[in-house]
């Protein structure tokens, strides 16, 4: 149960990070590095980043994000599958 709460919280934070970065982009202020966004996605936040991308229409023109984040979603699911002991 605690793991689920942490996973959901991390993805909500990733979603909020995308909203924050989009807001900063509109205001032409200092932004979150793309590698930081990818790192959050890699560390089990890919669902939040993907949802934020399309909710806020942010980074959807960048091929690295359009291809990379869905790949990280798959990697996240496979990792959770094996870490949770389901795949044994």
C-alpha positions as CSV (number, residue, x, y, z in Angstrom):
1,X,0.0,0.0,0.0
2,X,2.8,2.5,0.9
3,X,4.6,1.7,-2.3
4,X,1.4,2.5,-4.3
5,X,1.1,5.9,-2.5
6,X,4.7,6.7,-3.2
7,X,4.4,5.8,-6.9
8,X,1.2,7.8,-7.3
9,X,2.7,10.8,-5.4
10,X,5.9,10.7,-7.6
11,X,3.7,10.7,-10.8
12,X,1.6,13.6,-9.5
13,X,4.8,15.5,-8.8
14,X,6.1,14.7,-12.3
15,X,2.8,16.0,-13.7
16,X,3.1,19.2,-11.7
17,X,6.7,19.6,-12.9
18,X,5.5,19.6,-16.5
19,X,2.8,22.2,-15.6
20,X,5.5,24.3,-13.8
21,X,7.9,24.1,-16.8
22,X,5.2,25.0,-19.3
23,X,4.3,28.0,-17.2
24,X,8.0,29.0,-17.1
25,X,8.2,28.6,-20.8
26,X,5.3,30.9,-21.4
27,X,6.9,33.6,-19.1
28,X,10.3,33.0,-20.9
29,X,12.0,32.3,-17.5
30,X,14.6,29.8,-16.4
31,X,13.3,26.3,-17.2
32,X,13.7,22.7,-15.9
33,X,16.4,20.9,-17.9
34,X,15.2,18.2,-20.3
35,X,17.5,15.7,-18.7
36,X,15.9,16.3,-15.3
37,X,12.5,15.6,-16.8
38,X,13.8,12.4,-18.4
39,X,15.4,11.4,-15.1
40,X,12.1,11.9,-13.3
41,X,10.4,9.8,-16.0
42,X,13.0,7.1,-15.7
43,X,12.6,6.9,-11.9
44,X,9.0,5.8,-12.1
45,X,7.5,9.1,-13.1
46,X,6.9,8.4,-16.8
47,X,3.1,8.3,-16.5
48,X,3.0,11.8,-14.8
49,X,5.4,13.2,-17.4
50,X,3.4,11.7,-20.3
51,X,0.1,13.0,-18.9
52,X,1.6,16.4,-18.3
53,X,3.0,16.5,-21.9
54,X,-0.4,16.1,-23.4
55,X,-2.5,17.9,-20.8
56,X,-0.3,21.1,-21.1
57,X,0.8,20.5,-24.7
58,X,4.3,20.7,-23.5
59,X,7.3,19.1,-25.3
60,X,4.9,17.4,-27.8
61,X,6.9,18.7,-30.7
62,X,10.2,17.2,-29.5
63,X,10.8,13.8,-31.0
64,X,12.9,12.8,-28.0
65,X,9.9,13.3,-25.7
66,X,7.3,11.9,-28.1
67,X,9.2,8.7,-28.5
68,X,11.3,8.5,-25.3
69,X,8.6,9.1,-22.7
70,X,6.3,6.3,-23.9
71,X,9.3,4.0,-24.0
72,X,10.0,5.0,-20.4
73,X,6.4,4.2,-19.5
74,X,6.9,0.7,-20.8
75,X,10.2,0.4,-18.9
76,X,8.5,1.6,-15.7
77,X,5.7,-1.0,-16.1
78,X,8.2,-3.8,-16.7
79,X,10.3,-2.7,-13.7
80,X,7.3,-2.5,-11.4
81,X,6.2,-5.9,-12.7
82,X,9.5,-7.5,-11.7
83,X,10.2,-5.5,-8.6
84,X,6.8,-6.3,-7.2
85,X,7.5,-10.0,-7.6
86,X,4.7,-10.5,-10.1
87,X,7.1,-11.7,-12.9
88,X,8.6,-14.5,-10.8
